[in-house]
Amino acid sequence: MKTLQKIFIFAVALIINSNLYSQESNIDFDRLITGKNYKVLLKNDWETDGKLIKKDTNYIEIMTEYKSFTIQKNEIKQIVNSENGYDHSRLYLSIGTGINFATSYFEDFSHGVNIQFNITKVISPSFGVRGDFQFGQIKRNVYERNNAGNYYSKSEGGDFNNYSLKFDFLLGNLRQRSKLNAYGILGGGFNVVVETNRNTTTSYRSYYNNNQYSEQTNSYTATGFTFGELILELGGGLGYKISDNVRIYGEAQYGTPVLFISNGIGFFHPGSILYGNPTLKIGAQISL
C-alpha cells in the first residue's frame, strides 16, 4: 500500500512538474530578436519594457529607458513584442496655440496667433498619422502719414486669416512609456486665406489768411480677397509625459504653398517659399 502511495505521489509530482515545464516552454526564447523591444512579465507580476540587448542559455538582458536588467528565463511568465503595439496603437486628441511669424516677404505685417485642434493615431513606437485643423492670423500694420499738418492719412485692416486642414506624418519616438518624445513632422493640406477689408482715411487742409483753413476728409475701403492654396509642411516637436494619458508638447513648423487657387489655378514659382508661414505652438493632448 505504501508502495502504491509513493508511486501515486511520484506520478502526481511528475505531472505537475511536466505541466509547469510545458508552461515555461511556451516561451520560445530562440524566436526573440536582439535589438527588438519587448514587454517582460515575471511570475511575481513585476514587469518592464525595453530593448533586448543580450540572451544566453539561462538569462536575457533588457535595456529600459533608465537602466539594464538581467532576468532569469525561468522567472519569466510572459514576453510580448511591444513593437507590435500592446500600448502604442492609441488615439490622442490635442489642442494647442502659438505664434504665426510674418516672413520677410510680408514686410508690412506683424506676427499673429494660431490655434489648432488635431487627432493623432500612433501606429507604432516610431510612426503616427495626424489630422489637423488650424486657424491662424498675421496682422497688417497700421500705416499713418502726417505731412506738416497739411495732409494726414491712416490705413488699417487688411489682416490675413488662415483656415487650414492638414494631414501629417509623425516620425520619431512616439512610445507611450517615454517621458520625452522627439519627432519630426512631414505633411501638407489645404489652406484658405481670407483678407479683411482695409480702410483708409485721408485729410487735406488748405490754409489762408490768419491761419484759417478748410479741411477735406475722404475715406475709402479696399475690399479684401480670398484665395486657396495647397501647402507642404515640415517641422518637429517635443512632448513631455505628465501621465500615461496626458502630455504637453511644443512644435515648430514651416508651411510653404505649392499651388494657388483663386480665379484660376497656378503653381507658385520657386521663390514661393517666401510666402510660407512659420509657426511655434504649445499644447496638451489626452489619450482617448
C-alpha positions in Angstrom: 0.0 0.0 0.0 2.8 2.4 0.9 4.5 1.5 -2.3 1.4 2.4 -4.2 1.1 5.7 -2.4 4.7 6.6 -3.2 4.1 5.7 -6.9 1.0 7.9 -6.9 2.8 10.8 -5.2 5.7 10.5 -7.7 3.2 10.4 -10.6 1.4 13.5 -9.4 4.6 15.4 -8.9 5.8 14.3 -12.3 2.6 15.6 -13.9 2.7 18.9 -12.1 6.4 19.3 -13.0 5.7 18.4 -16.6 2.8 20.9 -16.7 5.0 23.7 -15.3 7.7 22.8 -17.7 5.3 23.0 -20.6 4.0 26.4 -19.5 7.6 27.7 -19.3 8.4 26.1 -22.6 5.6 28.0 -24.3 8.1 30.9 -24.4 10.3 30.2 -27.4 13.4 32.2 -26.5 15.0 31.3 -29.7 12.5 33.5 -31.5 13.5 36.6 -29.6 15.5 39.0 -31.7 18.3 41.1 -30.2 17.6 44.8 -30.8 13.8 44.5 -30.7 11.6 45.8 -27.9 9.7 43.5 -25.6 7.4 43.8 -22.6 8.5 41.2 -20.0 6.2 40.0 -17.2 7.7 37.9 -14.4 5.9 35.3 -12.2 5.9 37.8 -9.3 3.9 40.2 -11.6 6.8 42.6 -11.9 7.1 43.9 -15.5 9.4 46.0 -17.6 9.5 47.2 -21.2 12.7 47.7 -23.2 15.2 46.5 -25.8 16.6 43.0 -25.8 20.4 43.5 -25.9 21.6 40.0 -24.9 20.4 36.5 -24.3 22.1 33.2 -23.4 21.1 29.8 -22.0 19.7 31.0 -18.7 19.3 34.8 -18.9 18.1 37.6 -21.1 19.2 41.3 -20.7 16.7 44.1 -21.3 17.7 47.8 -21.7 15.0 50.2 -20.5 15.0 54.0 -20.7 16.9 54.2 -17.4 19.0 51.0 -16.9 19.5 47.4 -18.0 18.1 44.4 -16.3 19.4 40.8 -16.3 16.5 38.4 -16.0 16.5 34.6 -15.4 14.5 32.8 -18.1 12.8 30.5 -15.5 11.4 33.6 -13.8 9.6 34.9 -16.9 5.9 34.4 -17.1 5.2 36.2 -20.5 7.1 38.1 -23.2 5.2 40.4 -25.6 6.7 42.1 -28.6 5.9 45.7 -27.6 6.7 47.0 -31.1 3.5 45.3 -32.3 1.7 47.9 -30.2 0.5 46.5 -26.9 0.4 50.1 -25.7 1.3 52.1 -28.8 -1.7 51.9 -31.1 -3.6 54.7 -29.5 -5.6 57.8 -30.4 -4.7 61.2 -29.0 -6.8 64.4 -29.0 -4.8 67.7 -28.9 -5.4 71.4 -28.6 -2.7 74.0 -28.9 -1.9 77.6 -29.5 1.1 79.7 -30.6 2.6 82.4 -32.8 2.5 82.9 -36.5 5.6 84.7 -37.8 5.4 87.1 -40.7 8.3 86.3 -43.2 10.4 89.0 -44.9 8.0 88.9 -47.9 5.2 90.3 -45.7 7.2 93.3 -44.5 4.1 95.4 -43.7 2.7 92.6 -41.4 3.2 91.8 -37.7 3.3 88.4 -36.0 -0.1 86.8 -35.2 -1.6 84.0 -33.3 -2.8 80.5 -34.1 -5.0 77.8 -32.5 -5.1 74.1 -33.6 -7.1 71.0 -33.0 -5.9 67.6 -34.1 -6.3 63.9 -33.6 -3.3 61.6 -33.8 -3.2 57.9 -34.4 0.0 56.3 -33.1 0.6 53.2 -35.2 4.0 52.1 -34.0 6.6 53.4 -31.5 8.1 55.4 -34.3 5.3 56.2 -36.7 1.9 58.0 -36.5 -0.6 59.9 -38.6 -2.4 63.1 -37.7 -5.4 65.1 -38.9 -5.1 68.8 -38.1 -7.5 71.8 -38.2 -5.8 75.2 -37.6 -6.8 78.8 -37.5 -4.1 81.4 -37.8 -3.7 85.1 -38.4 -1.0 87.6 -39.3 -1.9 91.2 -38.7 -1.2 94.0 -41.2 0.5 97.1 -39.7 -1.4 100.3 -39.2 0.0 102.9 -41.7 -0.1 106.6 -40.8 1.4 109.6 -42.6 1.3 113.2 -41.5 2.8 115.9 -43.7 3.4 119.1 -41.7 -0.2 119.4 -40.8 -1.4 119.7 -44.4 -2.0 116.1 -45.1 -2.9 113.1 -42.9 -3.5 109.5 -43.9 -4.3 106.4 -41.9 -4.8 102.8 -43.2 -5.8 99.9 -41.0 -7.2 96.4 -41.5 -6.2 94.0 -44.3 -5.2 91.2 -41.9 -4.7 87.7 -43.3 -6.8 85.0 -41.6 -5.8 81.4 -42.5 -8.0 78.3 -42.1 -6.1 75.1 -42.7 -7.0 71.4 -42.9 -3.9 69.3 -43.0 -2.7 65.7 -42.9 0.7 64.9 -41.3 3.1 62.0 -40.8 4.9 61.8 -37.4 8.3 60.1 -37.3 10.4 59.6 -34.2 10.0 58.4 -30.7 6.2 58.0 -30.1 6.4 55.5 -27.3 3.8 56.0 -24.6 6.1 54.9 -21.8 8.8 57.5 -22.8 9.0 60.6 -20.6 10.2 62.7 -23.6 9.1 62.2 -27.2 11.0 63.9 -30.0 9.5 63.6 -33.5 9.6 65.1 -37.0 6.5 66.3 -38.9 6.0 65.9 -42.7 2.7 66.6 -44.3 0.5 69.1 -46.2 -3.0 70.1 -46.8 -5.3 72.9 -48.0 -5.2 76.5 -46.7 -7.9 79.2 -47.2 -6.6 82.7 -46.8 -9.2 85.5 -46.1 -8.0 89.1 -46.2 -10.1 91.5 -44.2 -11.1 94.9 -45.6 -8.5 97.7 -45.4 -9.9 101.1 -44.5 -8.1 104.3 -45.4 -8.9 107.8 -44.2 -7.2 111.0 -45.7 -7.5 114.6 -44.6 -6.3 117.7 -46.6 -6.0 121.2 -45.1 -5.9 124.4 -47.2 -4.6 127.4 -45.2 -5.4 131.0 -46.0 -5.3 134.3 -44.1 -4.8 134.4 -40.2 -4.1 130.7 -40.1 -7.6 129.8 -41.1 -8.1 126.7 -43.2 -10.5 124.5 -44.9 -10.4 120.7 -44.5 -11.5 117.9 -46.7 -11.7 114.4 -45.5 -12.1 111.3 -47.6 -12.3 107.6 -46.8 -12.5 104.5 -48.8 -12.4 100.8 -48.3 -10.3 98.2 -50.2 -12.3 95.0 -50.2 -10.3 92.0 -49.0 -9.9 89.0 -51.2 -10.0 85.2 -50.6 -7.8 82.5 -52.1 -6.9 78.9 -51.5 -3.5 77.2 -51.6 -2.2 73.7 -51.3 0.7 73.6 -48.9 3.6 71.4 -47.9 4.7 71.4 -44.3 7.9 70.4 -42.4 8.7 70.6 -38.7 9.4 68.9 -35.4 8.1 68.6 -32.0 8.9 67.6 -28.4 6.4 66.0 -26.0 6.6 65.6 -22.2 4.5 62.9 -20.4 2.5 64.1 -17.4 0.8 60.8 -17.0 0.0 57.8 -19.3 -3.0 59.7 -20.7 -1.8 63.3 -20.6 1.1 65.0 -22.3 2.2 68.6 -23.1 4.1 69.4 -26.3 5.8 72.1 -28.3 6.2 72.2 -32.1 7.8 74.3 -34.7 6.6 74.1 -38.3 7.1 75.8 -41.7 4.4 75.5 -44.4 5.0 76.7 -47.9 2.4 77.0 -50.7 2.9 74.9 -53.9 -0.5 75.5 -55.7 -2.5 78.7 -55.8 -6.3 78.6 -56.3 -8.3 81.8 -56.9 -10.0 82.8 -60.2 -7.7 80.3 -61.7 -5.1 77.6 -60.7 -1.4 78.1 -60.9 1.8 76.8 -59.4 3.9 79.1 -57.3 7.4 79.9 -58.5 10.4 78.5 -56.6 10.6 81.7 -54.6 7.2 81.0 -53.1 9.0 79.7 -50.0 9.0 83.3 -49.0 5.2 83.2 -48.8 5.5 80.5 -46.2 4.1 80.5 -42.7 6.5 79.7 -39.8 4.7 78.8 -36.6 5.5 77.9 -33.0 2.9 76.0 -30.9 2.5 74.7 -27.4 -0.4 72.5 -26.3 -1.7 69.5 -24.5 -3.0 66.1 -25.6 -5.1 63.4 -24.0 -5.3 59.7 -24.8 -8.7 58.5 -25.9 
